[in-house]
Amino acid sequence: MKKLLKIFLIFFKIGSFTFGGGYAMLPIIKRELVDNLNWITEKDIYNYYAIGQSTPGIIAVNTATMTGYSLKGIKGALAATTGFIMPSLIIITLIASFFKRFQQIDLFQHAFAAIQIAVVALIIDIVIKMWQKSDKTRASLLIFLIAFLLLVIFKISPVFVILGSAAAGIIIQYLRGNLETAYYDYQNKDQGSDK
Amino acid sequence: MVYLRLFLEFFKVGLFALGGGLAALPFLQDLITKYSWMTSKELLNMIAISESTPGAIGINTATFIGFNTGGIPGGIIATAGLAAPSIIIITIIAHYFKKFNQHPLVESAFSGIRPAVAGLIASAAFELAQGGILNLQYLQLNKKLINFFDYKSLLLLLIVFTAVRKFKKHPIIYITVSALIGIIFKF
């Protein structure tokens, strides 16, 4: 119960400071759940974000649900998602109630224009850290560059990028001969846990 | 029964809008014309606000339309409808992911996915920078490189980036300080 409340509060905080798409929540998730609480690893976040990107629905909500589930099952998923959504509900309801008298929209837009720039800085920092913590192989660098170029120049849907990179990952591990040894270990571990 | 309709229509948007909040826009456009919930101009105003307030854009827009159509319960129901497909689908996927994430095929697939996610995140930063820092349209208009950068924004980017690398404070601090700078210097 205590953990559920904590999940709710953390995602309430994340929802209150996520401006823009799902990527904007990553720096805050990382700080709260990886650096401060050690509940998940950095690798987990990027796995969950990849799943959130390639399934139907709002990416930020998908990522929140996925992270919440990994922390405490279905209850955790619900706590994280309601926590994330709650600030939107409160803030937008307040704004919509006063909308007709609401003259200060440009104030929000000035703030948002600068926030976007801060988010760019935070994301560049995240990408650098991802690289520092990755396996730093030539294959990883190649996948990174190809994904970036496909998305920026050819505007390919992220879903295809993720599916393609999944296939690339399997092929690379197979060519390195890692797949067979991993299979062997996996099956042995399975039998071990059955006994 | 306006509540039921709000829930079902937003459930549909949540189910079929693959991608970020803006991917939901064409669906919303359809919706408001179909039921004449609001005018296109109102929708555009609302999106501007949804973008510049905290929270996912899609969720903010759903709350807005729901509230305008059915008051506070309408806002809650539309938002719940939008989030419901995510919760259902992701819970199922998360269940199997937990079960199979040690599987060699899944592990090696994700070893390829992670650098691609870095590419995805970098491309999001690039798109944001394109809107806020680089003036592509200026370059096309007068072909002068000097107008290519919005220097005020570029300066802020450099300052925030240096601060992020140096002080390692909570991201919320950078976001809040930048919001104030944006208001004071009229970004």
Contacts between the chains, C-beta under 8 A, distances in Angstrom:
chain1	res1	chain2	res2	distance
A	13	B	172	7.6
A	15	B	54	6.5
A	15	B	55	5.5
A	15	B	56	8.0
A	16	B	54	5.0
A	16	B	55	7.8
A	17	B	54	6.1
A	17	B	171	7.2
A	17	B	172	4.9
A	17	B	175	5.5
A	17	B	176	8.0
A	18	B	54	6.2
A	18	B	55	6.3
A	18	B	56	6.7
A	19	B	51	7.9
A	19	B	52	7.2
A	19	B	53	7.7
A	19	B	54	6.1
A	19	B	175	7.0
A	20	B	51	7.1
A	20	B	57	7.1
A	20	B	128	7.3
A	21	B	20	4.2
A	21	B	21	6.0
A	21	B	22	7.8
A	21	B	56	7.2
A	21	B	57	6.9
A	21	B	124	6.6
A	22	B	20	6.5
A	22	B	56	7.0
A	23	B	120	7.7
A	23	B	121	5.4
A	23	B	124	4.1
A	23	B	125	7.6
A	26	B	121	6.8
A	27	B	171	4.1
A	28	B	170	7.9
A	28	B	171	5.0
A	28	B	172	6.6
A	31	B	170	5.6
A	31	B	171	5.7
A	43	B	114	7.0
A	46	B	113	7.8
A	46	B	114	5.0
A	46	B	117	4.7
A	46	B	118	7.5
A	47	B	97	7.9
A	47	B	101	7.6
A	47	B	110	5.5
A	47	B	113	7.3
A	47	B	114	7.2
A	49	B	117	5.9
A	49	B	121	7.9
A	50	B	110	7.3
A	50	B	113	4.7
A	50	B	114	7.4
A	50	B	116	7.5
A	50	B	117	4.9
A	50	B	120	8.0
A	51	B	90	7.3
A	51	B	93	6.1
A	51	B	94	7.9
A	51	B	97	6.8
A	52	B	90	7.3
A	53	B	19	7.8
A	53	B	117	7.6
A	53	B	120	6.7
A	55	B	18	7.9
A	55	B	86	7.8
A	55	B	89	5.5
A	55	B	90	6.4
A	55	B	93	6.3
A	56	B	14	7.2
A	56	B	15	5.5
A	56	B	16	6.5
A	56	B	17	7.1
A	56	B	18	5.4
A	56	B	85	6.0
A	56	B	86	7.5
A	56	B	89	6.1
A	57	B	14	5.2
A	57	B	15	7.3
A	57	B	17	7.1
A	57	B	18	7.9
A	57	B	83	7.7
A	57	B	85	5.3
A	57	B	86	3.4
A	57	B	89	6.5
A	57	B	90	7.3
A	58	B	14	6.8
A	58	B	17	7.2
A	58	B	20	7.7
A	58	B	21	6.2
A	58	B	24	7.4
A	58	B	56	5.2
A	58	B	58	4.3
A	58	B	59	6.3
A	58	B	82	6.7
A	58	B	83	7.2
A	58	B	86	6.2
A	59	B	19	7.0
A	59	B	20	5.6
A	59	B	56	7.7
A	60	B	21	7.8
A	60	B	56	3.9
A	60	B	59	7.5
A	61	B	56	6.4
A	61	B	58	7.9
A	61	B	59	6.9
A	61	B	82	7.8
A	61	B	83	5.1
A	61	B	86	4.4
A	61	B	87	7.7
A	62	B	86	5.0
A	62	B	89	7.9
A	62	B	90	5.2
A	65	B	86	5.6
A	65	B	87	5.4
A	65	B	90	4.1
A	65	B	91	6.7
A	65	B	94	7.3
A	66	B	90	5.2
A	66	B	93	7.5
A	66	B	94	5.4
A	66	B	97	7.9
A	69	B	90	6.9
A	69	B	91	6.0
A	69	B	94	3.8
A	69	B	95	7.6
A	69	B	98	7.8
A	70	B	94	6.5
A	70	B	98	6.9
A	74	B	91	5.8
A	77	B	87	6.4
A	77	B	90	7.0
A	77	B	91	5.5
A	77	B	94	7.0
A	78	B	87	7.0
A	81	B	83	6.0
A	81	B	86	7.3
A	81	B	87	5.8
A	84	B	55	7.8
A	84	B	56	7.8
A	85	B	55	7.5
A	85	B	59	5.7
A	85	B	79	5.9
A	85	B	83	6.0
A	87	B	54	5.5
A	87	B	55	5.6
A	88	B	53	7.8
A	88	B	54	7.1
A	88	B	55	3.3
A	88	B	56	6.9
A	88	B	59	4.5
A	88	B	60	5.1
A	88	B	63	5.6
A	88	B	79	7.0
A	89	B	63	5.4
A	89	B	75	6.3
A	89	B	76	6.4
A	89	B	79	6.0
A	91	B	53	5.4
A	91	B	54	6.2
A	91	B	55	6.9
A	91	B	60	7.9
A	92	B	49	7.8
A	92	B	50	7.1
A	92	B	53	6.7
A	92	B	55	7.4
A	92	B	60	5.1
A	92	B	63	4.0
A	92	B	64	5.4
A	92	B	67	6.9
A	92	B	75	7.0
A	93	B	63	6.4
A	93	B	67	5.6
A	93	B	72	6.1
A	93	B	75	5.4
A	95	B	49	6.1
A	95	B	53	6.7
A	96	B	63	7.5
A	96	B	64	5.6
A	96	B	67	4.5
A	96	B	68	6.4
A	96	B	75	7.4
A	97	B	67	7.7
A	105	B	45	7.6
A	105	B	48	6.7
A	105	B	49	6.4
A	107	B	183	6.0
A	108	B	49	6.7
A	108	B	52	4.3
A	108	B	53	6.6
A	109	B	48	6.9
A	109	B	52	5.4
A	110	B	182	4.6
A	110	B	183	5.0
A	110	B	186	5.4
A	110	B	187	5.1
A	111	B	52	6.9
A	111	B	179	4.0
A	111	B	180	7.6
A	111	B	182	4.5
A	111	B	183	5.1
A	111	B	187	7.9
A	112	B	51	6.6
A	112	B	52	3.4
A	112	B	179	7.7
A	112	B	182	7.1
A	113	B	132	6.2
A	113	B	153	7.7
A	113	B	182	5.5
A	113	B	187	3.9
A	114	B	156	6.3
A	114	B	178	4.4
A	114	B	179	6.2
A	114	B	181	5.2
A	114	B	182	2.7
A	114	B	183	7.8
A	114	B	185	7.8
A	114	B	187	4.5
A	115	B	175	5.6
A	115	B	178	5.3
A	115	B	179	5.3
A	115	B	182	6.6
A	116	B	128	5.4
A	116	B	131	7.1
A	116	B	132	4.9
A	117	B	132	5.4
A	117	B	133	6.8
A	117	B	153	5.4
A	117	B	156	5.0
A	117	B	157	5.1
A	117	B	160	6.6
A	117	B	178	6.5
A	117	B	187	7.8
A	118	B	156	7.7
A	118	B	160	4.9
A	118	B	174	4.8
A	118	B	175	5.4
A	118	B	177	7.7
A	118	B	178	3.7
A	119	B	125	7.8
A	119	B	128	6.3
A	119	B	175	7.3
A	120	B	125	5.0
A	120	B	128	5.0
A	120	B	129	5.1
A	120	B	132	7.1
A	120	B	133	7.4
A	120	B	157	6.1
A	121	B	157	5.7
A	121	B	160	4.0
A	121	B	161	4.0
A	121	B	164	5.4
A	121	B	174	7.0
A	122	B	160	7.8
A	122	B	164	6.1
A	122	B	171	5.3
A	122	B	174	6.4
A	122	B	175	8.0
A	123	B	121	5.8
A	123	B	122	7.5
A	123	B	124	6.5
A	123	B	125	4.1
A	123	B	128	7.7
A	124	B	122	7.8
A	124	B	125	5.7
A	124	B	161	6.3
A	125	B	161	7.0
A	125	B	164	4.8
A	125	B	165	6.4
A	126	B	121	6.3
A	127	B	118	5.5
A	127	B	121	5.8
A	127	B	122	4.9
A	127	B	125	7.1
A	130	B	114	7.6
A	130	B	117	8.0
A	130	B	118	4.6
A	130	B	121	7.6
A	131	B	118	6.8
A	134	B	114	7.0
A	134	B	115	6.5
A	134	B	118	7.5
A	135	B	111	7.8
A	140	B	114	7.8
A	140	B	115	4.2
A	141	B	115	7.3
A	143	B	112	6.0
A	143	B	115	4.2
A	143	B	116	5.4
A	143	B	119	7.2
A	144	B	115	4.3
A	144	B	116	7.1
A	144	B	118	5.2
A	144	B	119	4.8
A	144	B	122	7.6
A	145	B	119	7.2
A	146	B	119	7.3
A	147	B	115	7.1
A	147	B	116	4.1
A	147	B	118	7.7
A	147	B	119	2.9
A	147	B	120	6.3
A	147	B	123	7.6
A	148	B	119	4.0
A	148	B	122	5.2
A	148	B	123	5.4
A	148	B	126	7.7
A	150	B	119	8.0
A	151	B	119	6.6
A	151	B	120	6.4
A	151	B	123	3.9
A	152	B	123	5.0
A	152	B	126	5.5
A	152	B	127	7.5
A	157	B	18	7.7
A	157	B	19	7.2
A	158	B	19	6.8
A	158	B	120	5.6
A	159	B	18	6.5
A	159	B	19	8.0
A	161	B	116	5.5
A	161	B	119	7.2
A	161	B	120	6.5
A	162	B	113	5.8
A	162	B	116	6.1
A	162	B	117	7.6
A	162	B	120	7.8
A	164	B	116	7.6
A	165	B	112	4.4
A	165	B	113	5.0
A	165	B	115	7.0
A	165	B	116	3.4
A	166	B	109	3.9
A	166	B	110	7.4
A	166	B	112	5.6
A	166	B	113	5.3
A	167	B	109	7.6
A	167	B	112	7.2
A	168	B	112	4.4
A	169	B	108	5.0
A	169	B	109	4.9
A	169	B	110	6.6
A	169	B	111	4.6
A	169	B	112	2.0
A	169	B	113	6.2
A	170	B	105	6.2
A	170	B	108	4.8
A	170	B	109	5.4
A	170	B	112	6.9
A	172	B	108	7.4
A	172	B	111	7.5
A	172	B	112	6.4
A	173	B	104	7.6
A	173	B	107	7.9
A	173	B	108	3.6
A	173	B	111	6.4
A	174	B	108	7.4
A	178	B	108	7.0
A	179	B	104	5.7
A	179	B	105	7.7
A	179	B	108	6.0
A	182	B	104	3.7
A	182	B	107	6.7
A	182	B	108	7.3
A	183	B	104	5.0
A	186	B	102	6.6
A	186	B	103	6.5
A	186	B	104	5.4
A	189	B	102	7.9
